[in-house]
Amino acid sequence: MAKNEARRDLLADAGISVLAREGSRGLTHRAIDAEADVPVGTTSNYFRSRQALVAGLFERIGARLAPSAEDLQARASAQPSRELFADYIRDIVRRLLGQREVTLALFELRLEAARRPDLAAALSEWQRAGFDGDVAFNESAGLPGGRREVALFHYAIDGLIFDQLTSPIDPDTRTDEVVDALVAGLLPV
């Protein structure tokens, strides 16, 4: 069977669905085969081990949550400001909440990696690449703040997203208001 990227993406997307719905214990090669409606054994042809499967899911989650090239280009050519930074953060929040299933799967993988050291390396590598990409974008766009501020926003956004996906502390507060308050509190004037 020739491996192709479309089939690999189909299987990874099915894995994301299973993970979001069933949690990490329900994530098996057979469950993905069933979700993708492919012959038994197809997933194991593309992802030989659980570690390879998790790495593939991290890769696919990153692709699905990434901003578009056009969006990055528009922000990169805009005048650097706190408002532009806030707009970038609001866009991240929208992408994470707009793809609820993908974000739930990401949280599930992060929790599993906390319990399984063999998966922690894949998570750490994936997170470092994403964080470094955010820092590089921030620097290239001339946005205020550096590594420390980008890290603080990651910590804050993770909490905001987790809150919104589970049981919101204050369901009436708009996420844009939270982002504006974070920018005001965390970025130097």
N, C-alpha and C positions, 0 to 999 in steps of 0.2 A: 504494500500500500504506500503510495507516494504521499509524503507529508506536505501539506500546503498551509499557508498562513491563514486563509479564510476558515479552514477546518479547525486550526489551532485556536483562533479567536472565538469560534462558535463554542468549542469545548470550554475555554476559559470563561466565557460569558455564562455558560451553563453552570460552571463551578461557582461563579459569583452568586448566581441565583440560589443554588443549593446552600452555600455558606450563609447567605443572608437569611434564608428561611429556616434552616435546620441547625445552624451553628457548626462549629468545627468538628464535632463528633459525627455529624451527618455527612461530612465531606468525604466521600469515597469515590474511587474511580467508577465503580458500578452506578452510584447515584448520579454522577455526571453523565455517564452513558445514557441513563434513562431520561434525565432532564433534556439532553440534547437530541434524544430520539435517534441514537446511532447504535450500531451493533456493539454488543458487550465486548470489551477489550480495546475499543477505539481510544479511549482516554489514556489507557496505559501505553498505547503505541506512541502517543505524543508526549506524555509525562510519565516516565518510567517509575518514578518514586514519589512519595508524598512530598519530599523536599523539592523535587523538580516541579511538582504540581503547584506548591505554594509559591515558588519563584515565578512560575508562569502567571499565577493569579496576581501577584504584586505587579508584574509587568503590565498586565491587561488593565488592572485598576488604574495604574499611572496613566496609561494611554486614554482611558475613558474620562478621567478627571482633569486631564491637562487642558490648559487654555488653548484656544485656537491661535495659530500663527498670526492671523490678522489682528486678533485682540491684543496680543503681545506687541505687535508692530505699532498699533494705534497708541498704546500706552507709552512705548519707548520713544515715540516722536512727539508726545505731549510735553508741555512745560512741567518740570518736576515741582511737586508741591505736596503738602500734607493731604489735600483733597484728592490728588491723584493716587496717593498711597491708600487712602481710605476706599477709593473706588476699586482698587486692585483687591483689597481685602474683602470688600462686599462681593466682588465677583467670585472669589474663592468660596465664600460661604454659600453663594447661590449655586455654584457647581456641586458642592458637597451635598447640600440639601435637595437639589434638583435631581440627583441620582441617589436616592435614598438606599436602594438595594446595594449599590456599589460601596457606599460609605459604610453601611452596616457590615458588609463583608470585610472591609478594611479594618474596622474595629475588631471583628472576630479574629482576623489573622494576627492583629497586634496582641490580643489576649492570649491566643494560642502560643505565640512566640515567647510570651512572658513565662509560660509554663514549660516550654520545650526549647532548651538551649540550642538544639540542632537547627531550629528555625530562626532563632534570634539573629544569627549572622545575616541571613537573607533579608530580614526586616531592617536591620541596622544599615546594611548597604543601600537598600532601597530608600530609606528615610534620609540618609546622608546625601544621596544624589539629589533628591527632591529639595532638601533644605539648601544645599549648595547652589542649586539652580535658582531658588528664590533669592538668595543673597546676591548671586551674580546679576539677576534681572534688576534687583533693587539698585545695585551699584551702577550698572550700565544705563539705567534710566535716570540716574541722578536723584533718586528718591531719598527723602530724609531717613536717617537711622542706618545702622549697620547690622552686623551679625547678631549682636545682643538683642536689638529691637526686633529683628525678624524672628529670632528664637522666642521672644516673649509673645509675639503675635501667634506663633504656632501653638504655644501652650494655651493661650486664651481661646483661640479658635477651636482647638480640640475640645475644650470644655463646653463652648457654646454649641458646637455641633452635637456632641454627646447629649447635652441637655435637650436640644430640639428633637433629636431622634428618639428619645426615651420618654421621660415624663418632665416636661418643662417646669422650671421653678416658677416662672411667671409667663404663662402662655400669651398674655396680652402685649408683652413687650416685643416690638419689631426687631428683627436681627440687625437691620440698618442702624437703628438707634444704639444698639450694643456696640457695633463696629465703630460708630462715630465716637462713643464714649471711650472705647479702647484707644483709638488713635489720639484723642485729646489727652488721655492719661499716660500713654506710653511713649509717644514721640516727642522729642524735644522741639520747642518752638523755634 
